[in-house]
Amino acid sequence: MSKLFETIPASRPATPLLDLVNDTKQLRELAEDQLDQLRDELREYLLYCTGQTGGHFGAGLGVIELTVALHYVYNTPEDRIVWDVGHQTYPHKILTGRREEMLSIRQKDGLSGFPKRSESEYDTFGVGHSSTSISAALGMALAAKHNNSGRKVAAVIGDGAMTAGMAFEALNHAAHTDADMLVVLNDNQMSIGHNKGGLNTYFSRIWASKPYTQFREGSKKVLAKIPSALDLAQKAEEHVKGLVAPGMMFEELGFNYIGPIDGHDIDTLVYTLKNMRELKGPQLLHIMTTKGKGFAPAEKDPVGYHAINKIEVKANNSIASAKKYQDVFGQWLIDMAEQDNALVGITPAMCEGSGMVEFARRFPQRYFDVAIAEQHAITLAAGMACDGLKPVVAIYSTFLQRGYDQLVHDVALQNLDVLFAIDRAGLVGEDGATHAGAFDLAYLRCIPNMIVIAPSDENECRQLLYTGYLHQGPTAVRYPRGSGPGVETVTEMEALPIGKGVIRRKGTRIAILNFGSLLSASLTAGDKLDATVIDMRFVKPIDELLISQLAESHDLIVTVEENTIAGGAGSAVNEYLAGKEIVLPTLNLGLSDEFLNHGTHKELLAQSGLDSNGIYTAVANRMEWLERSNTQTLAK
């Protein structure tokens, strides 16, 4: 039995056996009876590391035994292990040569919090979004088949990620190809939040249901004296089971199904994996695990311990006093629901992260968690809007990318009345490029019928959510992760004029047009530059009249956005000026044409030149260049 820890170690624990394992070859040199000790040391070391750095927590604790067993049985890195999402890969990193680097995880220039191909040969596929593992693993299995390499491939996917359609598309294709691959279904009956329709719960409920039990037992009594009829009934029962039992379901898809087995029994895992590794064709191993396994508080509260902060860091009072944007949204959603019975809230498995917990409790019949199914979430909203409801889809910017076709085809094309509350817009700090909402202004702005809104503070977020809600048609309100600048929210809601910005500072020569969350930095830079600073609020429709007025009275127009420059809000300003044949120097400040690695939000803004110093320096340099150019022109 594995050790149960009650506290997170404050100092590095003694891990004599783990210290001998610098790669998986050394792991495979251990005797099987040493794996229990290795497991306990690995779990304790993981607790220590995550306590020092913060980061994803519960998922890794739940797959300690599986991680050890996979690397013990499979010849990694030659054999391929593909992890889904990647929240659970801290133990994998520890066992694959990165043990002493773990204290740098999710920090600038340190280890990524997710598998990353450029970081290690053991990270076979870069992930961060869910439900990609089976497709990627199948691709690798087919490559191995094509090259006749004999390489083995395994995908590890959770029951939450299995709800996405992409996972079933891959399962269907795998059977068609008859590829040699293993899918490990890690069933902890949880996604990040409480999973909707965990496989084990779902199937258990069916088998335990009264109707099914009565049908089965009643039929046996009636037909007991008629052997041929009883035999027929038993065959019929198996067919019924085939429609709902997990094993039968996967078997029907063409997989050899084994399980469910205890995912914390390392001996059984090793034995089973050794046997399955040699089998031909698609294999599925169903294991049952506990998220947060081995740490008592996490086992009791797996949602709360999905991720943790550093244990030694104390909250800064000034930061703590500022509201998180997700909480501003959550409160607005409740207030709006009280006013309008047509409002319904939709989330793809992000209830806690989107600030919808209280809404779900207060309005359970108007709350829809669709699990990890972003495409379905958007088309569901479209269907609701067709018949008179007012859906509010709460979704992260990076996850909205997964439902882009539905956004275009099912919502915007039909001009349906759906409000998208887009959280985690812009840079997200430690989660890095996989979770950064760097593109939404660009990919939303190009869609006809869309209204695109970027509030600059907490109160503006509340009022603009209300404005977007009242608009008849598709509207997107994007706001960043974390806390705002500390602006008090006004309870009374006011619809603001669509497509109109507001002047926050009057200056000379330079006009800074700010879109969204960087207003404070823009104002600070504006003070140094004596620049006019505009809170644009709307990316689409853009305030054309205001831009024209600014162009007449200023020498340089600067756009600032926490979004990719290419195709973003600055591009909208450029397009308007060019269309009106207004010749005026412009400077677009935003995210450059590259994927940014992880670091704190502050560090990444500075790296991108989007803090106050970066904005000031860029504008001052451009003004100096313009003045030098003008001097040279006059000299000629």
N, C-alpha and C positions, 0 to 999 in steps of 0.2 A: 504494500500500500504506500502511495506517495505521501510525502510530508505535507502537512497543512500549516501554512504560515499565517500568523495573525497580524504581523506588522511588516512594514517595508524596511529593510536594513539601511541604517544611516551610514555605515562604513562597508567597505568591500568585504564580502564574506570569504572564508577559506573554501577554495574549490580545487583541491589537489588533482582530482581526476579530470575535471573540465580543463584545467590548465595544460594537460598533456595533449589535448585535441586542438591542433592548429589548422587542421584540414580534415576532410571526410575520410581520407585514406587512413589517418591515425584513428578516427572513430571506428572504422571497420576492423582495426586490429584488436579492439577490445573484445573480451569475452562477453557472451550474452548476459551472464550473471552480473556483469558490471554496469549494465545499462540502467538499472534502477537507481544506483548511486549517481550516475551521470545525470539522469533525469532530475533528481532532487537538487543537485548542485546547479544545474542549468536554470531551474525555476527560481532558485534563490538569487542567482546572479542576475537574472532578468529583472527580478523585483528591485534589486539594488540599482541597476543601470537606469531603469525607467524612473525610479524615484529621484535620481540625480538630474535627469534630463527632461522629464515629462515625455508625453507622447502616447501612442496607442498602447493599450495595456491588456485589457481582458482577452482579446482575441489571441495574442501570443501565448498567454498562460494556458489557454484551452487546447493548444496544439503542440505542447512540449513533447509529449510521447510520440505523436505522429511524426513530428520533425525528426526526432532521433531515429525512429524506425525507418523512415524513408531514406535518410542518408546512410543508414546502416545496411540496408538491403540493396539499394540502387547504387550503381557505380558512378556517382556524381563526381565531377561535373560532366563527364562524358555522357552519362544518362541525363535526361532532362526532367527537372521538376518545375512545373509552372504553377505559381501561386495566384489565386484569384484575389483581386482588390489589393492585397499586400499588407493589410493591417496586422496580419498574424506572423510576419516574417522576421521579427526581431530574433527569435531563437535560431532561425535559419542563418541569419547573419553571424550570430555568435559562433556557430559550429563551422562556419566556412571562412575562417581566417580573419574575422573582423572583431574578435572578442574584445581586444584592448582599445579598439576605436569606438566602441559603443557609447562612450561618454560624449562623443561628438555628434550623435545622431540628431537630425533635424536642425542642426546649427549650421550657420554659414560656413562653407568649405568643409563640412563634416559629412558623415554618412547620411544618405537619404533615408527617410522613414518608410520608403517603399522599395521593392526590387528595382534595380536600375542596371541595365546591361553594361553601361560604361564603368560601373563601380566594381563588378566582379563577374568572373566567368560562371559563377554559380547562379547568378541572376539571369536566368535564361530569357525572360520576357519582362519588359517594363510595364508595370501596372499601377493603378490608383483608382480606376473605375472598376465596377463589378462586372462579372459575367463574361469576361473575355478568355478565361483560362482554357476552356474546352476547345474553342476554336483555334487558339494559338497552339495548344498541345497537339491537336489533330494535324495542323499544318506541319509541325515538327515530325510527327509520326509518318506522315506521307513523304516528307523529305528523306527520312531514314529508309523508308521502303524503296524510294526511287534510287537512293545511293547504295542500297544493300549494305548498310553500315552495321545493322544489328543493334543499333542504339535503342534503348528503352525510354519511354516517355510516360510521365504521370502528371495529371492535372489535379489540383486540390481546390475544391469549390465548396462554399457554405450553402446551407439550405436557403438563406436569404437571397444570395446571388442566383440560386437556381430558379427563382421566380421570374427572372428576366427571359424574354422570348429568345434572345440571342443564344442562351445556354441550350435551349431545346432545339434550336436550329442546328447547332453544332452536334448535339446528340444524334439527331436524325441523319445528318450527313456522315457521321462517324460509322454508323451501322452500314450505310450504303457502300462505304469504301472498304469495310472490313479491316481497318487499320489496327495494328497492334498498339494499344494504348490503355492506360489505366486512368479512370476518373475516381478520385476519392471524394465522396460526398460527406463533408463534415457537418453533421446535423446537430447543432446546438439549440435549435428552435428559436434562434435569435438572428436578426440582422443588427444594425447599429442600435435601433430601438427594438421594441418587442415585435418580432416577426409576425406578419399577417399570413396565417396558413402554413406554419412550419410543417414539413412533411410528416414527421413522426406524429405530431398532434393530430393532423388531419386524418391520417390513415387509422390511427388508434380510435379516433372518434367514430369513424365508420364501422370498424369491427366491433366496437362496444355498443353500438346503437341498438335500441330495442327492436326496431323493425327487422333489422338483419338477423339478430339472434332468434327472434320468434319465428321468422321465416325458415331459418335453418333447422331449428329444433323441431318445429311443428311438422315440417316436411318429413323429417326422419321418422317421427312417430307414425305418421299416416302411411308411409311407404315401406315401413320395416318388413312387412310380410310379403312384399313384392320385390324380390331381389333385382329383377331387371329394371324396374321403375326407380328403385333406390339408387342403383348404379347410374342411371340417367340423371337423377337429381344431383348426385354428387359431382358428376361432370358439369352440370349446369352451374353448380355452386362455384366450381373452379373458374368457369367463364366469368361469373359475376366478380369474383375476387380479382380476376385479371384486369378488370376495369379500374380497380381502385387500389390494390395492394402495390406498395412501392416496388417490390421485387418483380412482380408480374408486369408492371408498367414499363420498367427498364428492359425487361426481357423482351417485351413486345417491340420495343424500339431497336432491338438487336444487340443488346448488351448482355453479357454474362454477369448476373447480379449475385453478390455475396454480401450478407449482412442482415440486419444491422448488428455490429459488434461493438464492444466497449472500447472507445477510443482512448481510454486512459489505462488500459491493460497492455503494457508494452510488450510482454511476451506473446500475447495473442496477435498483436499487430505485426510483430516481426515474422511470426510463423505464417500468418495469412499473406503478407506481402511477398514473402519468399516464394510461396506457391503461385500467387497470381502473377508475379513477374515473368514467369515462364509460359504463361498461357497465351494462346494466339487469339487475335481478334479484339474487339472492344470489351473491356472489363469495367465493372463498377463496384467499388467497395463502399458500403454505407456504414459509417461509424457514428456513434453517439458520443458527444462530448459536452462538457460544461464550460461555458465562457467564464474566464476568471479562475479556472481550476487551480486549487492549491493555495489560494489567498482568500481567507475566509470572508473579508468584507466584499470582495469582488464577486464571489459566488452568491452572496446575498443580494447584491445590487449590480448586476452585469451592465445595465444601461449607464449608471453613474460612473462605473469604472471602465467604460469603453476607452476613454483616454483620460490622462491625469496631467496635472501640472507638476513642476518641480516641488519636492516636499520642503525644500529650504527657503523658497521664495515666499515672502509675505506680501499680501495685497497692498498696493498703493492706494491710499484713500481717495486721492483725486481721480484716479482711474476708475476705482470701484463706484464712485458716485455717478459717473457717466453711464447712461443707458446703452445697452447693446441694441444695435439696429434690429436684431431678430426679436427682441422684447418689445420694441416700438411697434413692429409689425404685428406681433401677437396681441398686444393690447388694442391696436386699431381694428384688428379682425373681429375681436369680441364686441367692441363698440359698434362696429358696422353691422354685425350680425343682429344685434339688438334692434337696430333701426330697420333692417331689411330682411324679411323672412326668405327672400329668394337667394340670399348669399349661401354658398356652400364652399367649404375649404377642401383642397386636394393636395396631398403630398406624396411623393414617391419614397416612402420609408424614412423621412426626415422630420418627424414630428418634433422631437426634442431640439434638433439643430435649427429648425425654422421658427421656434417659439410658439408652437401650436398646442402645447400640452393642455393649457387651461381652456382653450377653445374646444378641444376634443372632449374635455370633461363636461363643459357647459352645454355643448351642442353636439352630442354624439350622433344624432341622426343626420347632421349636416356636415359631418367630418368623414373624409374618405382617404384612408391610407392604402395606396394601391400596391405597396411593396416596391421592390426595385424594378420598376416598369415605367420608365419615363415616357416612352412613346404612348403607352396606354393612358397614362395620366392626362396627356394633352388631348388626345382624341376623346377620352371620356368627358373632359371639360367641354369639348366642342359639341358633343351630343347633348349634354345638359343645357348648353346655351341655346341649342336649336329649339328646345321646348320650355323656354321661359325662366330657367334658373340663371343665376349670376355666379359662375365659378371663379374662385380665386385660387390659382395654382401657385403654391409656394415651392420654389425649386432653386437649387444652387445654379449659378451661372454655368459652371463647367458641366453640370448634369443636363442642363437644357440643351446643350450641344447634341445629346443623344436622341433628342426628340425633334430635331430640326425639320425634318420632312413633315412631321405632323403639325408643327407650328406654321409652316408655309401652306401646306395643302389642305389641312383639316380646319384650321382656325382663320388664318389671314385671308386666304383665297375666298372664303365664304363670309368674310367680314363679321365674324361671330364675336359676341360680347363676352370676352374672356380677359381677366386681369392676371398678368404674370407678376408675382412678387419675387424678384430675382435677388437672392441672397448671395453672399461671397463674391460679389462683383469686384473686379480688380485683383490685386495681389493678395494672397492668403498667408504669406509668411512661411512657417515651418513645413507645411504640407507640400510646398513646392509646385512645380509646373503642372503636375497631373490635376491639381485642384484649383489652379489659378483661373479666375474669371476674366481673362485678358481680352476676350474677343467679342463679347456680347453686343457692345455698341455697334461694331462693324457688321456682325451678322444679323442684327435686328434692323438696323437702319435701312438696309437695302430691300426690305420686304414691304410691298405696298399695303396700305391700310393700317400699318402699325404706328402707334404713338409710343415714343421712347423717352423716358423720363429719368433724370439723374439728380436726385436730391443731394444737398450739400451738408445737411445736419439732421438731427433727430426730429425736430418739429417740422421741418420741410418734408421729411420722409412721411410723416403722418398726414400732412395736408395734401401732399402729392399722391399718396395712395388713395385718399378720398377723391381727389380730382380724377385720377385714372379710373376709379371705380364708377364714377358717374358718367364717364365717356361711353358712348354706345359704339363699341367696336373693340378690337384687340389692342391692349395697352400693356406696356412693360415698364415697371418701376424697378430700377436696379440700385442696390445699396451694398456697402461693403461688409466684410466680416468685422466682428468686434464692436467696440464702443465708438460713439460719435464724439464730437468736440465738447459736449456737455451742455448743449442748448436745451432749455426746458421745453417740453412739449405742451402745447396748448390743447386743453380738452375739447373745446369747441372746434369743430372741423369746418374748414372753409375751402371751397373750390377755387383754385387759382386759375387765371386765364391760360388756356392751352397755347403753347408756342411762344410764351413771353418770358424773357429774362428780366433781371432786376439789377440795377447798378448798386454795388456795395461800397465802392470807393471811387471818387472822382479825381482824376489826375490829368496829366498832359502827355502828349506825344505817343505814349504806349498804352494800348488797350489789352488787358489780359482777360480772355474769355474762359472762365472756368466751368467745366462740366463735371458736377458731382462732388466727391468726397475730399478733393484737394483744395477746397476754398480757403481754409485757414492758411495753408502754405502759400497760396496765391496772394492773399491779403498781406502776409508778412513781406513777401517779395515786392508787392506793389508799394508798400510803405517806403522801402528803400529806393525804389525806382521812380517814385511819384507817378505811378501808373494808375489808369482807370481800371478797376476790377469789376467784372460782371459775373454774377451768378446766373448762368444761362438756363439752368433747370431742365430745359427740353433739348434733346438731341434731334428729335423729329416730332412735329415740325420745328424747324429752327427759327429763331427770331430774326427774320430777314431785315425788317425795318430797323431794328437796333444795330445790326451789323452795318447796314448802309450808313447810318448816322455816325457810327464810330469811325468808319472808313473816311468820312469827310473831315473829321477833326483830329485824326491821329496819324502818326507816321509809321507805326508798326502794330499789327494785330498778332497777338500771341494766343494760342489755344492750349489749354491744359486739361488732360484727362488721364485717369488711371485705366487705360485701355490701350490696345495696340494702335499705333499711329496709323498704320495702313488701313484705310477704310473707315476710320473712326470719326469722332465728332469734329476733329480738326479738318478732316477731309471734307466734311459737309460744309464747313465755312469756306474752304478753298473752292469747292464746286460752285457755291453761290457767288463768290466774288468773280470767278472766271465767267460764269454764265451772264453776269451783269456787266462784264468787261470793265470791272473795277481793278485798276492796276495799283497794287499796294503790297509792300513787303509783308510777309507772314512768317511766323515761326510756330511749328507744331511740336508741342512737348507731350510725350506719352511714352508708352512702352515700345521699345525698339523691336525689330524683326528677329527675335530670338526667344527661345524658351529660357526663362530665368530659373535657376536652381533655388533651393530652399534657403531660408534665413529668416530673421525677424522681419516683420512688415517694415519697420523703420529702416533696417539695413537695405532692404530691397528697394525702397523708395529712393534712398540716397544713391544707391548704385544706378538707378534709372534716371537720376537727375530730377526727381519729382518732389523732393523736399524743398523747403523754402530757399535754402542755399543753392540748390541745383537750379531752381527756376530763376533766381536772381542772376546767377552766373551766366546761364544760357542767354537770357534777355540782354544783359549788359554787354556780353560779347557780340551779340547780333547788332546792337545799337552802335557799338564801336566800329564794327565792320561797315555798317551803312554810312556812318559819318565819314569814314576813311574813303569809301567808294565815292561819296558825293564830292569830297574835296578833290579827288583825282579827276572826276568828271569836269568840275569847274576849272581846274588847272589846264585842261585841254582846250 
